[in-house]
Amino acid sequence: MSTFSTDCTLCPRLAGFLQEVKAKHPAYFAKPVPSFGDPQARLLVVGLAPGMHGANATGRPFTGDHAGILLYKTLFATGFASQAESLSADDGLWLPDCRITNAVRCLPPGNKPVGAEVNTCNPFLAEELAGLSAGAVVLTLGGIAHKAVIKALGLRQADYPFGHALEHGLDNQLTVLSSYHCSRYNTQTRRLTDDMFLAVFKRARQLLDKQANPR
């Protein structure tokens, strides 16, 4: 089993790009970004990749960028975050019963990883998924993250399509929920509204509560 390291350089294009970014922004984290949250979490949120001035700068997923504004506000509203804003990696925020990771751990040029990079990073995602307990919920943000999760679970893509608010119950007792990504583009074009996003996380909470209290 692969073990994630912030020293990973398996993808030459991404490793080289991070070196360029670090030279331009010496104060930035500019390394592969580790997962964040409760190691025993029953909710795993999977995004695409670190943003240039967000996780790539702060070293914490969705911290410091536009997408994180809606994500952490929604996590707080559904009881998965201790505060509604994620300002920096040392702001005291914690995630009860929730963990956040990305399909690709390094900042990609243009925010667009290539397929080979998603595949190279997939064992790290598989490791995260293998640590989940029965009854856990995996919430994928966007089509690439969703496909990466299905691949990491060793399942056929055609059997588990992506779509906003789609829900797939798996034989290993995991549930995969999907949502449009909370990117600036999706929220500004209203492809994804705050209420749409909140509804998906409320569903995740409902599933976990039902698992804890089946009667």
N, C-alpha and C positions, 0 to 999 in steps of 0.2 A: 504494500500500500504506500502511495506517495504521501510524504509529509510536507506541508507547505512551509516555505521559508521566505522571509523578506529579502533574502539574498539571491532568490531565484533569477536565473538568466537563460532559461530554456528557450525563450523566443528572441532570436537575435534582433529583429526589427524593434520590438518593444524595449529590450534592454538598451539598445543604442539610442532610442528616442528618450528614454528616461535620463540617460547621461546628458543629452542635449538640454533637457528641461532643467535638470539640476544645475547646470552651468549658467543658465539664464535666470533661474530662481533659486539661489543657494539655500534659502530658508525653507523651501518646500520639502516635504517628505520624499517624494520622487523615487519611490521603491514599490515593489509589489505590496498591495494593501491587505492586511490581515482581516479576517472576519471580526465582528464586534458584537458583543452581547453575552447572554447567559449561556454557558457551555452546556447546560442541561435543558435548553429551551425546547418547547414543543412547537414553536412557530419559527420556521426558517424563511426569511425573506431573501430572495435572490434577484439581484439587479444585473445590469449588463457589465459595466466596467467603471473604474474611477474616473471622475471628471477632472479636467486640467486644474481648475482653481477650487475644486471641492476636495474629494478624498485624496487625490494626488498631492494636494498641498498640506492637508491636515493629518493624513494617515489614518482616517477613520471613515468608513463607508457613508456616503451621502452627507457628509459634514462639510459645510461651507459652500454648497452650491444650491442652485434653484430647486432641483429635484428634492433635495433634503427638506426644504421648507414644508412641502405638503406631506412628505413621508413621516417626518417626526411629529408633526401636528396630528396626523391620523393615528399614529402609534399611541400617542398620549391619550387621545380621545377614546381609544379602545382598551386602555389599560396595559399597553405593551411598552410604555416608556415613562420614565420618571418626570420628564418635563417636555414641553411642547416645542422647544427649540434646541437645535444642535449647533452650537457656536464654535466649539473647538474640541480637540481630543481630550482636553483636561478640564472640561466644564462641569464635571460631576454627573453627567447624564448616565443613567443605567437602564437596561432593558429587561424587565422582569418577564421571564418565560418567552423571550424573543431573541433571535440572533439574526444578524444581517451579513450577507456575503455577496460576492459578485461572480458571474460566470467567467470573467476574465479579471485577474487581480491587478494587472498593470494598465496604466493610462495608454490607450491606443491613439495614434495620430488621427486627427479628425473625429475622435470618439467612435471610430469604426474598426473594431478588430476584424481580422480576416479569419476564415474558417479554420485554418491550421492552428491559429493562436487559441481559438475557443477550444479546439480539441486537445491541445497541449495542456491547457489549464483544467481540463475536465476531470482528471484524477483527483485534484484538490477538492472539487465540488463533490465528487463521489465519496470522498472521505468525510465531508460534512454530512452528507445524507446518510452514510452508514452509521453515524453516531446518533441518529434520531431514534427516539423510542416509538413503539407502536402507538398509533393514534395521533401522531404529530401531523402538522400541516405545513406544506411547502408552498409559499406564495411567490409566484414568478412574476416579475415585472418586465413585460415585453416579450416578443416572440423569440428572440435569440436566447434569452435567459431560460425561457420555457423549454426550448429544444435542447439546451444544454443539460437541464435537469432530467429530461426524458432519456437522453443519451447516457448520462451518468448512472441512471437506474437500470440501464440495460434493456430498455423497452423500445418497441417499434413506434416511430414518430407518427405513423398514419393512424395508430390506435388512440393517440392522446393529443388531439389537435389543440392549438392555441386559440383563444378567443377571450375577450374581456368577460370576466365573471364565470367563465367555464370552470367546472369542477370535475375532477377525476379521482374516484376512489380506487386505490391500488390493493392488490392481493396481500402485500406486506403491511396492510393497515395504515399506510400513509395516504393522505389526501393532497392532491396537487390542485391548487387554485391559481388562476391566472388573471392578470390585470394588465391593461395598457400601462406602459411605463409613465412615471410621474415626471416626465421631462418638460422643459420649458415649452417646447413645440406642442406637445400634446395638451398641456393645460391652457396655453394661450389660444389654441385653435378650438378649444372646447371639445376636442375628441375625448378628453378625460376631464370630468368635472370633479370638484371636491366631493360631492355627494356620491358619485359613482365609485370613487376610490374608497370612501368611507364604508360603503356598503360591502365591498369585498372584505375589508378587515373586520367588519362586524360579523360576516359569515365565518371567518376564521375563528373569531372568538366564540361564536355559537358552536362550532364543531368541537373545539377544545373543551368547552364547558360541558357539552353532551358526553364527551369521552370521560370526563372526570366524574360526572353524575349521570350514569346511563339510565337511571330509573325515571 
